[in-house]
Amino acid sequence: MESAPKNPVITVDAIIEIDGGIVLIKRKNPPPGWAIPGGFVDYGETLEEAVCREMKEETGLDINLVRQFHTYSDPGRDPRHHTVSTVFIATASGRPIAGDDAKEAKIFTRDTLPEDIAFDHRKILEDYFNKKY
């Protein structure tokens, strides 16, 4: 009997530009650290719907999508399982408020990024700040 194929999990993240910085969340669940807000795409959802939903759940912000930034697919990017994440750039107004899987939500600049950044999000932020894509 042939086993079902094992596929990567699809996720979305958004770099939310606000008040001269970007929003990061401190994770409630492992792996620990600060992260770009995001999460899993639900069956039947578009990437755009998923990222707007996840941003509202984790930061309380209604976002305006600016553009798709890049897709990250390194099998080791998430220690829990193989994920493929499409990262968006978005804008918002207001103050981020932690919710859902977030313990804290704060605005950071390139010069004030925290040391403990989860997943491959430091690389994503380097790409963003260096305008790599």
Secondary structure, DSSP 8 states (H G I E B T S, - for coil): --------EEEEEEEEEETTEEEEEEESSSS-SEE-SEEE--TT--HHHHHHHHHHHHH----EEEEEEEEE--TTSSSSS-EEEEEEEEE--S-----TTEEEEEEE-GGG--S-B-TTHHHHHHHHHTT--
